[in-house]
Amino acid sequence: MKGYFKYSALIGIFAFIANIVVAQDVYRIQPKSSKLFVEGTSTVHDWQVEAAEFNAETKLSMNGGTISQVSDVVFITPAEGLKSGKRVMDNKIKDALKTNKHPEIKFTINKDQTINSDKGTISGMLTIAGQSKPVDVKVDFDANNPEKFGVKGEVPLKMSAFNVEPPTAMMGTIKTGDDVVVKFDLEFQREETRLTRSN
């Protein structure tokens, strides 16, 4: 009989833990209240481009005003949507990113990652110009409202790591630097459907 109660208690504990880990909500990005920039340098002046549009969805668990676990992220922005406000530079960027062959810039994660804080690091795969590389993204969360959360951070990158040749202008006399920084400030809203991942 004692063995039965011990076995039942273990089953109950594992079921409780599994419920915490598996039960998750889907959150979708709110484009109107979200921003993403890419900043860099050149031999003349610093520059900045902004993503004109993007789409993103994530599955995560929220616990007491903090995000306890992130399991899936899909973030996509059209490469041609990076705009500087200057037509010549925008065309240079499209050429450098090979947008005719690789129209999307994409960041994904597909494994459980524990956060348990308003700060954390999310590891995922970033695809630019058809090249995919693992990146670690340091993020700050604002998750006081269970219906929505904000996330912001920045990621330093080298264009050459993705086989992107830094754009030049004026017969090569103006050159952009290899180092860029992606900065983002995003807001996500909870979807009505609550997901339970199957084992």
N, C-alpha and C positions, 0 to 999 in steps of 0.2 A: 504493500500500500504506500509506504514511504517513497518507494521508487517511482510509483505512478504520479504522486504529487510533485516530485522533483522534475519528472519528465514534463508534466503539464506546465509547471512554472517556467521551464526553459522554453517551451513552445510559445508561451505567452510573451516572454521577453523578446524572442526573435520576431514574433509577429508585430510587436510594438515598434521595434527598430525598423523592420521592413516597411511599415506604414509611413514612418517619418521619411525614409529615404525615397520611397517610390512615389508617394502622392506629391504631385507638383502642379503648379499653375503655369499657363501659357501667357506670356506678356508680349504685346506687339508695339513696335516703335510708333511714336507720334511725330511725324515729320515736321509739323508746323512749330513744335517746341523743341526741336533737336537741331544741332549744328555739327558739322565736321569740316575741318580745315586741314590743308597741307601747307606747311611753311618751309621755305628754303632760302638759300643765299645765291648770289651771283657775283661776278666781278664788278658789277655796277651798283646793285642795291638788293636788299632782301625782297622776297616775293611771297605771295600767299594766294592759294586757290581754295575755293569752297565747293563742296559737293552740293549740286543743285537738287538732287533727289536721291533717295535711298529707301531700302526696305529691310526690315529686320524683325526677327522673332526669337524668343528665348524661352526655355523651360527652367524654372527654378523653384526653390522652396524658401519661404520667408518665415522668420520666427522672431516674434517680439521686437519688431522694428529693425531687424538685421536680416540680410540674405545669408542663409545657412549653407546653401548648396546651389551650384549652377551645373546643369547637365547638358544643355544643348544651346548653341547660339548659331544663328545664320544671319550674317549681315552682308548685304549686297548693294553696291552703288555703281551705276553706269560710268565707265571710264570717261566717256565723252561729257559727262555731267560735271566734271571738274572745271570750274570757271574762274578766271582771273579778272574778267572785265575788259581784257585786252585781246582783240581777235587774233593778232599775230602769235601771242604767247599761247593762247588756247589751242591754236593749230599745231604749234610746236609740241605741246603736251600730248595731243592726240597721236602725233607721229611717234613720239618717244614711247608711249604706252601701247602702240600697235593696236589701237582700238578697232580697226577693221577686222582683225583676227581674234582679238580678245576683248570683247565689249564690256566685261564686268570685272570689277575689283571685289573680292570676296574674302570674308573672315568667318571661319567656322570652328566650333568645338563640338565634340560628340562623345564626351566622357564626363563622368561625375567629377566635380571639383568643389572641395569644401572651402567656404569663405569664413563664416562665423564672425564677421566684423564688418564695419563700414568701409574698410579698406581691404584690398586683396590683389592677387595677381592671377590673371586668367591666361592659361596657355592654350594656344590654338594654331590653326593653319591660315596663313595669309596668302592669297593668290593675286599677283599683279602681273599683267602682260603675259599671262599663261604660265608663270613660274610660281610654284607653291613652296613656302618656307615656314618652319615653325617660329612663332613669336610669343614672347611673354608680354602681356599687357597689364600694367599697373593701373588699378581703377579705384575710384572713390564712389561709394554708393550713398544715396539718400533714399532710405526705404522706410520712412516713418508712416507712410500710408500704404496699407496692404493692397489697395486698388491700383497703385502705380509706384514706380520708383525712378529715380534719376541715376545716371552713371556718367562720370567724366574721367578723363585721363589723357595721356599722351604717349606716343610710341615713336622713339627715334629709329630711323631706318636708313639704309644706304640703297640708293637706286641701283647701283651695280650688283647688289645681292640678288636682284630680280632680273638681271640682264637688261636693265633699262639704261640706255645711254643718256646722260644728262643733256638736256637741250642746249643748243647754242644759237646765236643770232649775229647779225652783222658780219657775215663771212668768218665766223668763228672767233671774233674779237670779244664777244660777250659770251661768257660761259657760266652755266649754273653749277653749283656745288653738288657733290655726290650725296651729301647728308641732307635728309629732310626729317621733319617732325610732323606726325599726324596727331592732331588735337581734336577731341570730340567732347560734346556735352549733349547727352541723349536722354530722352524721356520715354518710358514704356508704360503702357496701360494694360491692366489684366483683362484677358479674354473671359467671357462668361463660362466657357467650357473648362472644367477641371479635368486634367489628364491623369491617368494612372498608367504608368509604363508597365508593360507585360514583361515577365521574366524570361 
